[in-house]
Amino acid sequence: MAAEAPTEARDVAMQYFSEARDAFTRGMYTTATSRVERALRFLPNDPAMHEFRALTLFARGRYQEATAGLYSVLAVGPGMNWATMAGLYPDTAVYARQLRALEDTVREDPKVPYTHFLLGYHYLVLDQREAAAAEFGESARLVPEDKLSASLYQSLTAPPPVPEDEK
């Protein structure tokens, strides 16, 4: 009987996660946040759900909370790519407006490190590596003890390795 609990918990979590994605697609970001948080009660270590939760918070303009979630996701692996992100939106123009709002926030108050980190993440999703590096670098400059921002900056600015046959 105990062996069934994880499968049952996963099924419940996936149902809530599906509801969260549906709500997000309809622009119901608060509902999407609520549903993904319910899903996380059953699968608390699921990085995809944490990243999606951060996206719901980003869409709502709750940048500090979004950054906290993304920080833990990026500390253990890469985030979404553009194809995945774009698939969550009914129209990429919605995402573009949300991104512009974040860019405006960074311009209005450039001394807030978490907005730079969040913007770096979104530029990384868009494969705008130079822009992402600049934002992670600024986040690391503003918070010198932020090892993750510094590491992401380094990984984006390091020269590519030279293949053995070209040495």
LINTA-V631395 format. One record per residue. N is the residue number from 1. RES is the residue in one letter. SS is DSSP state (H for helix, E for strand, - for the rest). NEAR is the number of other C-alpha atoms within 12 Angstrom. Layout:
<<N:RES:SS:NEAR> <N:RES:SS:NEAR>>
//
This chain:
<<1:M:-:7> <2:A:H:8> <3:A:H:9> <4:E:H:10> <5:A:H:14> <6:P:H:15> <7:T:H:15> <8:E:H:16> <9:A:H:21> <10:R:H:24> <11:D:H:17> <12:V:H:22> <13:A:H:28> <14:M:H:27> <15:Q:H:21> <16:Y:H:28> <17:F:H:34> <18:S:H:25> <19:E:H:25> <20:A:H:33> <21:R:H:35> <22:D:H:24> <23:A:H:24> <24:F:H:36> <25:T:H:27> <26:R:-:19> <27:G:-:24> <28:M:-:21> <29:Y:H:30> <30:T:H:26> <31:T:H:27> <32:A:H:34> <33:T:H:37> <34:S:H:26> <35:R:H:32> <36:V:H:40> <37:E:H:32> <38:R:H:27> <39:A:H:33> <40:L:H:29> <41:R:H:21> <42:F:H:25> <43:L:-:27> <44:P:-:18> <45:N:-:19> <46:D:-:25> <47:P:H:26> <48:A:H:31> <49:M:H:37> <50:H:H:36> <51:E:H:41> <52:F:H:38> <53:R:H:41> <54:A:H:40> <55:L:H:48> <56:T:H:42> <57:L:H:33> <58:F:H:38> <59:A:H:35> <60:R:-:27> <61:G:-:26> <62:R:-:26> <63:Y:H:35> <64:Q:H:25> <65:E:H:26> <66:A:H:33> <67:T:H:37> <68:A:H:27> <69:G:H:34> <70:L:H:39> <71:Y:H:33> <72:S:H:25> <73:V:H:27> <74:L:H:31> <75:A:H:22> <76:V:H:18> <77:G:-:16> <78:P:-:19> <79:G:-:34> <80:M:-:29> <81:N:-:20> <82:W:H:20> <83:A:H:14> <84:T:H:17> <85:M:H:31> <86:A:H:21> <87:G:H:18> <88:L:-:29> <89:Y:-:29> <90:P:-:18> <91:D:-:17> <92:T:H:19> <93:A:H:12> <94:V:H:21> <95:Y:H:29> <96:A:H:20> <97:R:H:18> <98:Q:H:27> <99:L:H:29> <100:R:H:20> <101:A:H:22> <102:L:H:36> <103:E:H:27> <104:D:H:17> <105:T:H:24> <106:V:H:25> <107:R:H:16> <108:E:H:13> <109:D:-:14> <110:P:-:21> <111:K:-:19> <112:V:-:25> <113:P:H:30> <114:Y:H:38> <115:T:H:40> <116:H:H:40> <117:F:H:48> <118:L:H:46> <119:L:H:44> <120:G:H:42> <121:Y:H:51> <122:H:H:42> <123:Y:H:31> <124:L:H:30> <125:V:H:27> <126:L:-:25> <127:D:-:20> <128:Q:-:19> <129:R:H:25> <130:E:H:22> <131:A:H:26> <132:A:H:31> <133:A:H:33> <134:A:H:29> <135:E:H:39> <136:F:H:41> <137:G:H:34> <138:E:H:30> <139:S:H:36> <140:A:H:29> <141:R:H:25> <142:L:H:22> <143:V:-:20> <144:P:-:16> <145:E:-:13> <146:D:-:22> <147:K:H:21> <148:L:H:30> <149:S:H:39> <150:A:H:29> <151:S:H:22> <152:L:H:34> <153:Y:H:30> <154:Q:H:22> <155:S:H:22> <156:L:H:26> <157:T:H:20> <158:A:-:15> <159:P:-:8> <160:P:-:9> <161:P:-:11> <162:V:-:9> <163:P:-:7> <164:E:H:6> <165:D:H:6> <166:E:H:6> <167:K:-:6>>
//
